[in-house]
Amino acid sequence: MQQTTCPACHGGRLNKEALSYKVGGYSIDQIVNLDIKTLRETVYSLELSERQMLIGSQVLKEIRDRIDFLMNVGLTYLNLNREARTLSGGEAQRIRLATQIGTQLVGVLYVLDEPSIGLHQRDNIKLIRSLETLRDLGNSVIVVEHDRETIEHADFVVDLGPGAGINGGYIVTSGKPEELDAESATAKYLNYSVSIPYPESRSEGNGKTFTLKGARGHNLKSVDLSIPLGTFTCVTGVSGGGKSSLINQTLVPILSSHFHKAKTVPLPYDTIEGLDNLNKIISIDQSPIGRTPRSNPGTYTKVFDYIRLLFAELPEAKIRGYGGGRFSFNVKGGRCEECKGDGVRKIEMNFLPDVYVTCEVCKGDRYNRDTLEVHYKGKNISDVLKMPVSEGLGFFDAVPRIKRVLETLDAVGLGYLTIGQSSVTLSGGEAQRIKLARELAKIGTGDTLYIMDEPTTGLHFDDVKMLVSVIRKLVDKGNTVIVIEHNLDLIKASDWVIDIGPEGGHEGGEIIAEGTPEQVAEVKESYTGKFLKDELEKSRLPADRMS
Amino acid sequence: MRSSITIRGAREHNLKNIDIDIPRDEFVVITGLSGSGKSSLAFDTIYAEGQRRFMESLSAYARQFLGMMERPDVDFIDGLSPVISIDQKTTNRNPRSTVGTATEIYDYLRLLYARVGIPYSWKTGRPMKKQSTEEVVESILKLENGTKVYCLAPIVRGRKGHYRELFEQTLKQGFIRVRVDGEFREIEKGMQADRYKTHDIEVVVDRFVISEKSRGRIAQSVEMALEMADGTVILSVQGDHPGENRDMLFSQKLFDAESGVAYDDPAPNLFSFNSPYGACPKCSGLGYSYDADPDLVIPNHELSIKEGAIRYMGKPREIFIFKQLQAILKEFDADFDTPVKDYPDELTDMLMEGSGDRLFDVSYDFRNTSVTYKHVFSGLISGPRSICREQIR
């Protein structure tokens, strides 16, 4: 089945009668399909009769105010007809922010979670101004954020750490941005005394490329995309410029139907060449991983399946006739039936919150006594679930396929998680990196193309450093990595940058700069280049100081 | 007013019994490594406690519907204001939620179009005009002489309710027939409509046969209907069969004389794609529809049917559908060995979309005797299409 534009309303969603009404010469479906920037100009210059003005002025004021709020949070490229479910997390959040500013409430405490996601550096300052507007109205604003510019503009910063998971949870330092303890990790990155290293010389790859020609979906203006293989390529550009249209909606569908026979339909394009040099594509997008209490890093990365099989292979298990299912806490057989393998029991208290108590039968072990009598190197299956990943690394040293998965988890900086930690207790950044680890643990062919969409979401400077080294490892093995990203720290560490724009919406859709980060930094028309130039200069300073 | 939010002994998730004073009315950033406890402090402690306190202020009765918030693991929080969280998880997955509806700009646009929008006829593109009673009568008299017409006063348009009083009142006024949701009925004592459904109710003001002589009566009836129904009248032209009845809506409000299109006065819900009065009837307001893709039914036009061109059916077998195909191909001088690309366009279209009313002689075995009957062909795409419609519903 294919999704096609409705033949009756041509995407206007309304019946013929409703679509035949016009205000200032525009029907309502024409209005909602304008991007916010054009819409603003249109609404401000509507030609109305005196009577229309008299009746409509109040309504028009409300519309104009709201459009201005949207402009102020940098969403100039969206149109009103855009479905909310197709927005990125950051975009949706900025829309809600725009609506909140519109309510003009006072004395409220706003709590935001990384509103800068998916926002180009150029529009970041607009977002910060909006947050300051909220504050100036008389509200308190608390933002969880990693973005350098946002931290620098804050009145007060709280830095948590020093490590992650069990090693975190302390306040490292707090105060005005300039008063932060200079020894804290965040402050070091802020004042550039530490920065994410980037290679002096950029990898040139293996000399081969693949080329996509004539991509013209959405706002793309017949773009020819050429990616050097065996490199780490960043695709950048202002929001709405056409990055996702080009990569996620044209390139990924072409490749996944070519390599994996997926039935996805790419946006229109002419030709694609050079696919012979690749043999696999792995795409890591922004969709969240499952969030049920029974899902954990072990089950999500499938490493727990191997662990269960390992336990089933043990002589003790064979004597008893236990299979892999016996060691699952999700099916009957090995799990504790009192708590159904949860380890805790939920007691409903009607109008008070539910209370969780440790299961009195298994004492939180999740398995029944017989199952727990099977030991591998002195640990039973429940002990393994409670084991941090980093510890498991040594423990499963002799089992390569388990070790390999645990190694990737450790490499993306999740060594402190326990193998059985419930997904619901994971932070957003952790969940995303588990996803990353699962994909990375798949055996790379050396000719694999990895495509990632904003992998720095929820990552602190220090985490980004880790991510860069993971990507490097992939590239060093001959793989190709394409990343859609706004984070300058990651962009400057890449080998090749492709900047799409120059603006969002219909003023975008062209490749305006292409080359190494240094080359792109010199392109005047590119907003990314401008910020990249700044960033490269600033982060070079301490290195000079040291030498 | 306190100048800071005071937190003492926060232990939610991995927080290590921390104390902090966060200044109020300022722009505060919480940062740190991924997994260091930022969200635990901002969302699971500060937001959760603010939310919980708000809930606590509600009555126990109201709280049982909301479900209770868990008390965060913290000794003491002071200086909290009402909290609004703007996080990333609460995006609406419904295709009917758009940027316009989320920002409420669309609601204002609907109001704007309803109040100051200028209507044009969707048929001719001409601006709509309002009509006087005389003009309405003239339009009716243009119908063929002898046509039977019901004159109806629409008094309920798409509203819920049982309308018992309305029926009673109408009966008292001397009208004995109504049309409820398209069905003519006599008003009985105690009659009522389904309370929870939306209804269209019209009072039958008069029944007449079109002729120049009855002009006076028509004018009188129309005038009465217009008065009862606030400026609108429906003339239900009776065909030879009940299915051929058609309604003509006349209005003192908006009407295009050339095309016969009449609009009701616009209400904001006319411009809502989430209301049955505004939504496109074909896609019910989504702007797109799902349909079977012909390229998936016959992926490779180089193949003949014998080679399995119709992928989901495979190669010809002794079953009815292939007998049918054989009969159709014969009419176009083609057979199972002809590659699909050599079919005339008309044939390809017919295979996909069906033969409509056209019948074909199909020979097949029925109870061990070979018979030939005339059959229509419903099209290769209709099967997948109807299966899919069912699943979407």
Contacts between the chains, C-beta under 8 A, distances in Angstrom:
chain1	res1	chain2	res2	distance
A	1	B	290	4.9
A	1	B	291	6.7
A	1	B	292	5.8
A	1	B	293	6.8
A	1	B	384	7.5
A	1	B	388	5.3
A	2	B	290	7.0
A	2	B	291	6.1
A	2	B	292	7.5
A	2	B	293	4.2
A	3	B	288	5.3
A	3	B	289	7.6
A	3	B	290	5.7
A	4	B	288	6.3
A	4	B	289	6.1
A	4	B	290	7.5
A	4	B	291	5.6
A	5	B	287	6.9
A	5	B	288	5.4
A	6	B	280	6.0
A	6	B	282	5.4
A	6	B	283	3.6
A	6	B	286	7.1
A	6	B	287	5.7
A	6	B	288	5.6
A	6	B	289	5.1
A	7	B	282	6.9
A	7	B	289	7.7
A	8	B	280	5.4
A	8	B	281	7.0
A	8	B	282	3.6
A	8	B	283	6.8
A	9	B	280	3.6
A	9	B	282	6.7
A	9	B	283	6.4
A	9	B	287	6.6
A	11	B	287	4.3
A	11	B	288	6.7
A	12	B	280	6.8
A	12	B	287	6.8
A	13	B	273	3.7
A	13	B	279	6.7
A	13	B	280	5.8
A	13	B	283	7.2
A	13	B	285	5.0
A	13	B	286	6.8
A	13	B	287	4.4
A	14	B	271	6.5
A	14	B	273	5.6
A	14	B	278	5.2
A	14	B	279	6.6
A	14	B	280	5.7
A	14	B	285	7.4
A	15	B	278	6.5
A	15	B	279	6.7
A	15	B	280	5.4
A	15	B	281	6.1
A	16	B	122	3.9
A	17	B	122	6.3
A	17	B	263	5.7
A	17	B	270	6.9
A	18	B	113	7.9
A	18	B	266	7.9
A	18	B	270	5.0
A	18	B	271	5.2
A	18	B	278	5.0
A	19	B	122	7.1
A	20	B	119	6.2
A	20	B	120	4.8
A	20	B	121	6.7
A	20	B	122	4.3
A	20	B	125	8.0
A	21	B	113	5.2
A	21	B	117	3.6
A	21	B	118	6.7
A	21	B	119	5.2
A	21	B	120	7.5
A	21	B	266	6.5
A	21	B	270	8.0
A	21	B	271	7.5
A	22	B	117	6.4
A	22	B	118	5.3
A	22	B	120	6.5
A	23	B	112	6.2
A	23	B	113	6.0
A	23	B	116	5.9
A	23	B	117	5.3
A	23	B	118	7.1
A	28	B	109	6.2
A	28	B	110	7.7
A	28	B	113	5.2
A	28	B	117	7.8
A	28	B	271	5.5
A	31	B	109	6.4
A	32	B	98	7.7
A	32	B	100	5.5
A	32	B	106	7.0
A	32	B	109	7.3
A	48	B	116	7.0
A	51	B	116	7.9
A	52	B	116	4.1
A	55	B	115	5.2
A	55	B	116	5.3
A	56	B	112	5.5
A	56	B	115	6.3
A	56	B	116	4.5
A	59	B	108	5.2
A	59	B	111	5.2
A	59	B	112	4.7
A	59	B	115	7.2
A	60	B	112	6.8
A	62	B	108	4.9
A	63	B	105	5.7
A	63	B	108	4.8
A	63	B	109	6.5
A	63	B	112	7.0
A	66	B	103	5.5
A	66	B	104	6.7
A	66	B	105	4.9
A	66	B	108	7.5
A	67	B	105	6.7
A	69	B	103	7.9
A	70	B	103	6.5
A	75	B	99	8.0
A	78	B	99	5.2
A	79	B	99	6.9
A	80	B	98	6.4
A	80	B	99	5.2
A	80	B	100	3.3
A	80	B	103	7.6
A	80	B	105	5.9
A	80	B	106	6.0
A	80	B	109	7.7
A	81	B	98	5.7
A	81	B	99	7.4
A	81	B	100	6.5
A	81	B	287	7.4
A	82	B	98	6.0
A	82	B	99	4.7
A	83	B	95	5.5
A	83	B	97	7.0
A	83	B	98	5.6
A	84	B	91	6.1
A	84	B	92	4.9
A	84	B	94	7.5
A	84	B	97	4.0
A	84	B	98	6.0
A	84	B	99	6.6
A	84	B	101	7.6
A	84	B	102	5.3
A	85	B	91	6.6
A	85	B	92	6.7
A	85	B	93	4.9
A	85	B	94	7.0
A	85	B	95	6.6
A	85	B	97	7.1
A	87	B	91	6.5
A	87	B	99	7.5
A	89	B	88	3.5
A	89	B	89	7.9
A	89	B	91	7.0
A	90	B	88	7.2
A	92	B	88	6.7
A	92	B	90	7.9
A	92	B	91	4.3
A	92	B	102	7.8
A	93	B	86	5.5
A	93	B	87	7.1
A	93	B	88	5.5
A	95	B	99	6.5
A	95	B	102	5.4
A	95	B	103	5.9
A	96	B	86	4.9
A	96	B	90	7.8
A	96	B	102	7.6
A	97	B	86	5.7
A	98	B	103	6.4
A	99	B	102	7.2
A	99	B	103	5.7
A	99	B	104	6.8
A	100	B	84	6.7
A	100	B	86	6.7
A	107	B	81	5.4
A	107	B	82	7.5
A	108	B	81	5.7
A	108	B	82	5.5
A	108	B	83	7.3
A	108	B	84	5.6
A	109	B	5	7.5
A	109	B	24	7.9
A	109	B	46	7.4
A	109	B	50	6.3
A	109	B	80	6.6
A	109	B	81	4.4
A	109	B	82	6.9
A	109	B	83	4.7
A	109	B	84	7.4
A	110	B	83	7.7
A	110	B	84	5.4
A	110	B	85	7.7
A	110	B	86	6.4
A	111	B	42	5.4
A	111	B	43	6.4
A	111	B	46	6.4
A	111	B	47	4.7
A	111	B	83	6.1
A	111	B	84	7.4
A	111	B	85	4.7
A	111	B	86	7.2
A	111	B	87	7.7
A	112	B	85	7.7
A	112	B	86	4.8
A	112	B	87	7.4
A	113	B	39	6.9
A	113	B	42	7.4
A	113	B	43	7.0
A	113	B	85	7.9
A	113	B	86	7.6
A	113	B	87	4.5
A	113	B	88	5.7
A	114	B	88	7.1
A	115	B	86	7.2
A	117	B	88	7.2
A	131	B	27	5.8
A	132	B	27	6.0
A	135	B	25	6.6
A	135	B	26	6.4
A	135	B	27	4.8
A	138	B	25	6.3
A	139	B	25	7.0
A	139	B	81	7.8
A	140	B	5	7.3
A	140	B	22	8.0
A	140	B	23	8.0
A	140	B	24	4.8
A	140	B	25	5.4
A	140	B	26	6.6
A	140	B	28	7.3
A	140	B	81	6.3
A	141	B	26	7.5
A	141	B	27	5.1
A	141	B	28	6.6
A	142	B	22	7.0
A	142	B	28	4.9
A	142	B	30	6.5
A	142	B	42	5.6
A	142	B	46	6.6
A	143	B	27	7.5
A	143	B	28	7.0
A	143	B	29	5.3
A	143	B	30	7.1
A	144	B	29	7.8
A	144	B	30	5.1
A	144	B	31	7.6
A	144	B	38	4.8
A	144	B	39	6.1
A	144	B	42	5.0
A	144	B	43	7.7
A	145	B	29	5.2
A	145	B	30	7.5
A	145	B	31	6.2
A	146	B	31	6.0
A	150	B	29	5.9
A	151	B	29	5.1
A	151	B	31	5.9
A	153	B	27	7.0
A	154	B	27	5.4
A	154	B	28	6.2
A	154	B	29	3.9
A	155	B	23	6.8
A	155	B	26	3.9
A	155	B	27	4.8
A	155	B	28	6.6
A	156	B	22	6.8
A	156	B	23	5.2
A	156	B	26	5.5
A	156	B	27	7.6
A	156	B	28	4.6
A	156	B	29	7.6
A	157	B	28	7.4
A	157	B	29	5.1
A	157	B	30	7.7
A	157	B	31	6.5
A	158	B	20	6.4
A	158	B	22	6.9
A	158	B	28	6.9
A	158	B	29	7.4
A	158	B	30	4.6
A	158	B	31	7.3
A	158	B	41	7.3
A	159	B	31	5.6
A	159	B	32	5.5
A	160	B	30	6.8
A	160	B	31	7.4
A	160	B	32	3.5
A	160	B	33	7.8
A	160	B	36	4.5
A	160	B	37	4.9
A	160	B	38	5.5
A	160	B	41	6.6
A	161	B	32	4.8
A	161	B	33	5.5
A	161	B	36	4.6
A	162	B	33	7.8
A	162	B	36	7.7
A	163	B	33	6.7
A	163	B	36	7.0
A	164	B	33	4.8
A	164	B	34	6.1
A	164	B	35	3.5
A	164	B	36	5.3
A	165	B	14	6.1
A	165	B	35	5.1
A	166	B	14	6.2
A	168	B	14	5.5
A	168	B	32	7.0
A	168	B	33	6.5
A	168	B	35	6.3
A	168	B	36	3.6
A	168	B	37	5.1
A	169	B	13	7.4
A	169	B	14	4.0
A	169	B	15	4.4
A	169	B	16	4.2
A	169	B	18	7.1
A	169	B	36	7.0
A	169	B	37	4.4
A	169	B	40	7.4
A	170	B	16	5.0
A	170	B	18	6.6
A	171	B	18	5.2
A	171	B	20	5.9
A	172	B	32	7.2
A	174	B	20	6.4
A	185	B	33	7.3
A	186	B	31	5.4
A	186	B	32	6.9
A	263	B	296	7.9
A	349	B	68	7.9
A	350	B	64	7.1
A	351	B	60	6.1
A	351	B	63	5.4
A	351	B	64	4.9
A	351	B	68	6.1
A	352	B	68	5.7
A	353	B	68	4.3
A	353	B	69	6.6
A	353	B	70	4.3
A	353	B	71	7.0
A	354	B	70	7.8
A	413	B	34	7.4
A	414	B	35	7.9
A	416	B	35	7.3
A	425	B	13	6.6
A	426	B	35	7.9
A	427	B	34	6.1
A	427	B	35	5.3
A	427	B	38	7.7
A	427	B	39	5.4
A	428	B	39	7.4
A	428	B	88	7.5
A	429	B	34	3.5
A	429	B	35	6.9
A	430	B	34	6.0
A	430	B	35	5.1
A	433	B	34	7.4
A	458	B	34	5.6
A	459	B	34	5.4
A	460	B	31	6.9
A	460	B	32	6.2
A	460	B	33	4.5
A	460	B	34	5.7
A	460	B	36	7.6
A	462	B	33	5.6
A	463	B	33	6.1
A	463	B	34	4.8
